[in-house]
Amino acid sequence: MAIHQAISPIRIHSSSRLEALLPALLERLQAPLALPLSEDWLLLPSQGLKLWLDTQIAQASGICCGINWILPEKACPELMKRLGANWPNSEQLFWPLHAQLLDLAGQDLEPDFAQIQAYLSQDPSRCLELAWRLAEGFEQYGLYRLELLADWAKKMPEKDTPARWQARLWRALPTHLKLPDQLDMFKDQLAQNQDLSLPARIQIFGCSQLPPFLLTLLRLLAPLCRVDIYVLATDHEQPAELHQLAALNGELSRALYSALEALAPINGLPQPESLPLPLVSIHATADPQRELEVLRDWLLDRFEADPMLLPAEIVIGVPQLKDYAGLVPLVFGREPALPIQLLGQGLLERSPLLQSFFGVLTLAGSRLARAEVLDLLESDAIARRFDLDAAEREQCRQWIDAVAIRWGWNAGQRQELTSVAFGENSWQAGIERLLLGYLLGPGSDQTLFAGIAPYSDIEGNQAQTLGKLLGLLEALRSLGERLRRPRSLARWSSLLMDMLQNFLVPDSSEDWTLLFEAIMALASSEAGQVVELTAVKSWLRRRLQGLQPESNPSGRILFGPLHCLQGRPAKLICLLGLNDPGFPRRNPSREIDLLSLAPRAGDPLPASQDRNDFWAALLAARQCLYLGFQGLDPRTGSELPPSVLLSELRESWPIDLDILKHRLHPHDPLCFDPLTPISFRADSMAQAKLLQSPKSGSQTQIEQPLPLLTSETLSLEALIQFWRNPAADFLRKRLGLRYAADQEQDPDSEALDLPGLASYQIRESLQQLRLIQRRQVPDQDPSLASEPESEAFELALFEANYASLVARSQLPVGPLGRIRYEELANQSEAYYQQWLGFCADGTPEPHPFELSFELSGGSLQLTGELLLWPDGLKFSRPGAMRPQDLFEAWLQHLVLQLLDLPPVQRVTRLLAQKPPLRQQFLPVTGAEMLLSRLLELCQKGQTLPLPWFPKSGKAYAEALIKGQSPEMALMTADSEWTGRPGQSGEQMRREWQACFKPAPRLDVAFEALAQELWLPLLQALGKESDDA
């Protein structure tokens, strides 16, 4: 391409508003180019401004195309590339710097590097972080301190200065990575008038900061291509009311304006008519989600007040997008939904394919934790490669949970990671259980085979699913072994290409292409050193994270980080997250960043950039500026200070700006005050009304009772099951809902102890073993139960039980499991001796009695089986006697009262181990009436959930028996309902939360049911007599 002959100086245009600069830009863009295929470059500071300009250009010209939009800092590498020179970006600089730092970490101390070597010796992984910081720093030096690099090329800085050790690292870089050399070569090419592939025009619009190196390039290129710069006016051309704020926040703009004045004359365009300052609204909330909820209500109010307002005329900016991105669809997606277009999300955040790629890399070289493998199974790209549909993935999840896999491939890998070899709960142990269960068939899980507990719930075509799961696990294991070995970048590239083919099937060719190009670029890096996987992952993440997806105007509300919205004019501009500390950011360490050591006007320091973004948002707001911050403690509601920028704004603004403090929760009744409603959420209003209602505890979520289930019989087992948890019984039988038991421990980590339920179940199994032993070695005298002839049989039973528990991963691993098992065995032995004494007649085995009788009403027949001793019922627990256990015993005791069995006493004896308890239910008069009422309530509980909360109800009735007033008794019950410090209350049960409306309180219905059912029970309960 021939050099453009339009010899012209740089043209600079200035105005106080972007709208006044727009006609000059449009006129230039509409002017025809000398050649049809010539390029038009448009340098803009942000994606948000690009979307606005796309719309303006399309409206003015009928179309917007043929313009190469580019960020100013990306223009320098592209121009140098066009000129045949190399731009040493951070990706290129990283590898040689990383190699130098690794060498320094392993060498003896050098005076110049003593501080850095001490820093690296504390943690070798710091080489990665420091290499990136230096690479980015050197790139910044090229943009803002080119003379510094030129000085380093000539001589070393003085000793004992932060610049000296950086200069040594820079001087050791390859020649093609040293920018001054590249710039000299570029000047030579210009002097020789070589054929250069340059854009026909370069337009710079709305930027408040330009690197000095870019201005240097533009000065050299001005004779070869047209350069126009459109810049906002300096502080004195802004409204007088903003001069103080401009002095505080406009440092970067002033620095650019001064640099441009030295570059070329500035053409001041006619100033637009003075517009009023925007309305400023400041809001304090408790957390990011509440910030978004309050903003949504505010925007809905604005749409209602101004029907002509469009979503595209609203911009929402935040300091850090990661703090809000996950909450945006949750909050703004509620009806009435607000359309949102997210800006600033990197390729990694938006691409499931890339997330799966890094997930495989991370998992294959890790401890293979259960949760990480399950997350990988959810990846569509991986599921397509291994042909796993949604149902098969769920089946794999169930198998992994059923065989209690935790982490680690086998005992060998665990020994490498923890220095202890144990195979329990490993992937190999789980796979062996699954394969053995499939081979041996149904029912094989009752016994051990070669010390392995088969898992036999695999049948039919499920074998194919199991094979797919094993294929994925074997691929991960094999890849993990390969990833552990360091290798050259070229070999890493080859290995990662194989991994792509073996693990992923993409659904988007665009993301696949970008990932492919990144891996190929890894191979083309000229670093010859052998590196670890962590360095490769870090490099790939940085490269892919820097890629921003192309955005086009969508007519939606723009939401993104402040730097992605800089300069974008809008009617409503909303800024969130203006917190202290956090905004503005702190400047980096002076030991690493030499720009902060000797700052100049216009340097890209974080604090200056944040102030500049805030100032740009203030200038871009045309009607209203909404400012939000987390100014309330989420627990106590106490006030927290805002960002210093917000405080400065309030001090400098011509009118007083009050802060509106919002309630901590959206369902607070004050959010729906009829005089000043500030919420549009119907669901929150319903909760607020409920909070104001005097009732709540027994108000069910079911608006109308369900039809009554008709049945002529009811088993005693079903009756007991109902009264254990009426709400859970209602959900299961009438709505088909079943809540899984709450996890008492992390399913991804090894248990160091047993949860309460597991301990209880093992103690109960040990109790059954002792009964088996007694039947096999009969002895009429309980005192002879531990004679030597039974010890061998007892030991064999207990060892077999221990092996079974270990094989099924039901004990802590290793010696801890043995210790805990022996502790439970000792507890079981003590309880067994109590239980033998409990059997006063010397008969440890009950006799079953079949039930089949009708109550006085005759409409329902009670069936089932009752286990009886000659001296009545015996109800024992190898643990604590919980209220629901006590009520179960009471149900059986009432049934006992209705039986005509003269030899059997109508007494129910109770035994519990922790705390030691021996009580009994005495004969009860009116048992038939009490049992009929329980059956009637059971039927009613099938139509609506009953407010039956055993622990709270028992506490309430006990307080009444002790003589407390109903009000005091209700307070006692409420402490069990809401919980005590460090102990959750009954209200946390998920079944009750599902059946009853939010924030329930115990009410009259609860009191009536507790009195009716618990008082007769407690009055019939007494200590067991000594002669019993």
PABAVEX-849655 format. One record per residue (C-alpha): residue in one letter; x, y, z. Coordinates in steps of 0.5 Angstrom, whole numbers, plus 500, padded with zeros to 3 digits. Each point is the difference from the previous one (the first is absolute). Layout:
BEGIN
AXYZ...
***
This chain:
BEGIN
M500500500A503507498I501505505H494505501Q503507497A495504505I505504503S496503506P501502507I496496506R494504501I497500507H493502501S497502507S493501503S497499507R495495498L501494495E494502497A503506497L506496498L496495496P498504494A507501498L502493501L494498496E502505494R507497500L497493500Q495501494A506503496P502495495L507497500A505500495L500493499P494495501L503495504S504505505E499499507D497505505W502499507L496503506L503500506L495500506P501500508S495494501Q495495497G494505503L502506496K501495494L493498500W497507501L504502494D498494496T493502501Q501508498I504498494A495495498Q494505501A504506496S503496494G495494500I505495501C506499505C506496497G507500497I502503507N506496504W498502507I506499505L502502507P506505500E505495504K499495494A501505495C508500501P501493499E496500494L503506497M507497501K498493497R498504494L507503500G503494500A503501507N498496506W496502506P503496507N493499503S499497507E499493497Q507500496L503503506F498495505W503494498P508503500L498503507H497494503A506496498Q505506503L496500506L500492501D508500499L500506505A496496505G505494500Q507504500D504503506L498507502E502506496P500507502D496503495F495494501A500499507Q493502502I497497494Q504493501A497501507Y493501498L500494495S504495505Q493501505D496497494P503497493S493501497R501508501C504499494L494500496E497506503L506504500A501499493W493502498R501506504L507502496A497498493E495505501G504505503F505500495E494501495Q498506503Y507503500G500499493L494504500Y501505505R508500501L503499494E506504502L501495506L501494496A505504495D504502506W500493503A503498493K506505501K501499507M498497506P496504506E504501506K501495505D495499506T494503496P494496498A501501492R507497501W497492500Q495502495A505503495R504493501L494496498W498504494R507501498A500492500L494500495P501498493T502506495H493499496L496501507K504507501L495506498P505505499D504496495Q493499496L498507500D507502497M499495495F493503498K503507500D505497495Q494497495L497506500A506504498Q501495495N493501497Q498493500D493497498L497500507S493497501L497506504P492502501A498505495R497504506I501500508Q494503504I501500508F493502503G498501507C507498503S502503507Q507496500L505499494P507496501P505505499F503494495L494501496L500507499T508499498L497495495L495505498R505506499L504495495L494498496A496506499P504502494L497493497C493499503R495505502V499500508D495504503I499500508Y493502503V501502507L496502506A502508502T504501506D497502507H499507499E495499494Q496495505P494503504A503505506E496495505L505494498H506504500Q502497507L498493498A504501494A506502503L500494505N498495494G502502494E508499500L500496494S496504496R504506501A506496499L498498493Y498507498S506503502A504495496L495501494E501507500A508499500L498495494A496505495P495506501I494498503N493502496G495502505L493498497P494504502Q498499507P493497501E495504504S501499507L496494503P497499507L504496505P498493500L495498506V505496505S496494504I505497505H497493503A503496506T499492500A503494504D503496494P501499493Q493497499R496505504E504505496L497497493E493499503V500507502L502503494R495495496D494503504W503507499L501499492L493497500D497507503R504504495F497496494E493501504A501507500D503501493P497496495M504502495L507498503L503494497P504495503A506502495E500506503I502497507V508498502I501497506G508499502V503497506P508500502Q500492500L496496495K501493504D496503506Y494501496A500496494G497494503L494504503V498504494P496494497L497498507V498507502F498504493G497493497R494501505E493502497P500505498A507499497L505505498P504499493I507500502Q506499495L507498504L506503498G507499503Q500492500G506497498L500494495L501495506E494503504R495499494S503494497P498493503L505496495L506504503Q497499507S500493499F507500497F503503506G495495504V504494497L507503501T498502507L497493502A505496496G506502504S496501507R498495505L494498496A495503505R492497500A497507499E505502494V499494496L492501501D501507497L504497494L494495499E495506499S505503494D496499494A506500496I503494504A493497500R500500492R507497500F498494505D493499497L497502507D493502500A497504506A496494503E507496499R504506504E495500505Q501492501C507501500R499505506Q496495504W505495499I506504502D496502507A497493501V507497500A503506504I506502496R503506503W507502496G506497498W501494494N503495505A504499506G506501496Q498507498R498502507Q507498503E503505495L495505502T500499508S505495501V495495503A498494495F492498501G496498495E493501503N495505496S505501494W498499493Q503494499A496497507G494503497I501497493E501493503R494500504L496502494L503495495L500494505G492502501Y499500493L503493499L497496506G493503499P494502504G501499507S507499501D501506504Q498496506T507497501L507502499F504497494A508500501G499506505I496504495A493502501P496499493Y495505498S495496496D495505498I502500493E496496495G498500493N503506495Q503503506A506496499Q501505494T500506504L505497505G505499494K499507498L502502507L506496501G502502493L500507502L503499507E506496496A501505495L501505506R504496504S505499494L500507498G502502507E506495500R502504494L499507502R504499507R506500495P504507498R501500493S502506495L494504497A500497493R499493504W495503504S496503494S500493497L497497506L495505501M498499493D499492502M496502506L495505496Q499494495N499495506F495504504L496505497V495500494P499508499D493503498S503506498S506501495E501507502D503498507W503494497T504504495L502505506L502494504F504497495E504506498A502501507I503493500M503501494A503507502L503496506A504496495S502506497S503503506E508500499A501498508G504494500Q500498507V496494503V494503504E495497505L492500498T499505505A504505496V496498493K493501503S502507503W502502493L494497496R495503505R503507500R500499492L493498500Q498505505G502506496L495498494Q494504501P494497496E497505494S494504503N495503495P494505502S494496503G496506503R501497507I502503506L508500500F503497506G508499501P506502504L501508500H506499495C496497495L495506500Q504506500G498506497R493496498P495506500A493498503K494503503L501495506I506498503C500496506L507498503L500495506G505497504L503507502N503497507D505502505P505496499G500498493F499506496P504503498R505494500R507501503N506501496P505494499S506499504R506505498E505494500I497497494D496506497L505505498L495505497S497500507L507502503A501506496P493501497R498505495A494504498G496495495D503493503P495495500L500499508P494496502A498506505S500505494Q497495495D494499505R499508502N500501492D495495499F496503505W501507497A498497493A493497503L499507503L501504494A496494496A494500504R494505496Q494499505C502496506L506497504Y498494504L506499505G499494505F505497505Q500495506G499504505L496496505D503494504P496494498R499497507T499506504G498505495S505505503E503505495L506500496P504505497P500501492S505501495V504506501L498502493L493500502S502504506E503505496L494501495R496501506E504506503S501503493W493499497P496507500I494497504D500495506L500493498D497495505I501493500L494495500K501495504H496493498R498495504L504494501H495495497P495501494H494497504D501505506P493503500L503507500C502499493F492500498D498506504P494503496L502507501T507498497P500493496I507499498S500492498F496497494R501493502A493497501D504494504S503504505M494504501A496493502Q506499505A499507503K493499501L501493503L505503505Q495505502S495495501P499498507K499492498S506496496G502494503S494496498Q499503494T501495494Q502501493I494496498E495505499Q494495500P500493503L501494495P495495499L500495506L503493499T495494501S502494503E497495504T507497503L506504503S506496503L503502506E507501496A497505496L497504506I506500503Q504502494F495506499W501503508R507500499N500505495P492502498A503505495A505496496D495494500F495505497L505502495R502493498K493497499R496506498L505504496G505495498L506504503R505497504Y506504503A507497501A503499507D504506501Q508499500E503499506Q507500497D503503494P499494495D507502496S504499506E502494505A496500506L504501506D494498505L494497499P493504499G495499506L495496495A506495498S502499507Y493498502Q500495494I506497502R499499507E493497498S503495496L505498505Q494499505Q497495495L507497499R500499508L493497499I502495494Q506498505R495498506R495496495Q506496497V503499507P494500505D500501507Q494501504D504504506P502507497S506500505L503495496A499503493S508502499E503493502P506497497E496496495S497506497E506504499A503497494F493500496E499508503L507502497A498497493L494503500F503507502E506499495A495498494N496506502Y506505500A502497493S493501497L500508503V507501497A498497493R494504500S504507502Q495501506L506501505P506505500V506498496G506496503P501500508L495505501G495495498R502495504I500504506R493503499Y498493499E503497506E497506504L493499497A501492502N501502507Q494505500S496494497E502495506A498505505Y494501497Y499492499Q501499507Q495506502W495496495L501493503G498503507F494504496C498493499A497498507D497494498G506497497T497500493P504504495E496498494P493503499H494497497P496503494F493501501E496501494L495506500S493501497F495504503E495505499L499506505S494502502G498505494G501493496S502504494L507498500Q504494501L507500504T504494497G508498502E504497505L502501507L506497503L498498507W504498506P496496506D501507504G497504495L504504494K507502500F502506496S508501500R505505497P507499500G501507500A496506502M492500501R498505495P493503501Q498497493D502493503L496501506F494502496E501493496A500496507W494504502L496498494Q502493501H498500507L493503499V499494495L503495506Q494503504L495497495L502493500D497495504L506496502P499498507P508497501V503506497Q500507505R498506497V506504501T505503495R507500503L505505497L508499500A505505497Q508500500K501508499P499503505P498493504L492500501R496495503Q492502500Q494497498F493501498L494498505P494497498V495506497T493501500G496502494A506497496E495499494M497507500L508503500L501495494S494501496R502508500L507498498L497496494E495506499L506505500C504495495Q495500495K499508501G508501499Q499496493T496506498L504506503P506500504L500500507P504505504W503494504F507502503P502494505K506504503S496506501G493497502K504496505A503506503Y494504500A496494504E505499505A500507501L493500502I500494504K506504504G495505501Q502505496S495505496P498499493E504506498M506498504A499493497L500502493M506504501T504494502A497496494D502506495S507499503E500493497W497502494T505506498G506497503R505502505P507503499G504494496Q494496499S495500495G493500501E494495498Q498506495M506498496R497493497R499501493E493496500W497505505Q503506496A497497494C493499503F499506504K501508498P507503501A502503507P495495504R498502507L497495505D493502500V493498503A499494496F507497502E498501507A494496500L503494496A506500505Q495500506E495495497L506495498W506501505L496501507P497493500L507497498L504504506Q494499505A501492499L507500500G504498506K507497503E500493499S499497507D506497504D496493500A499500493
***
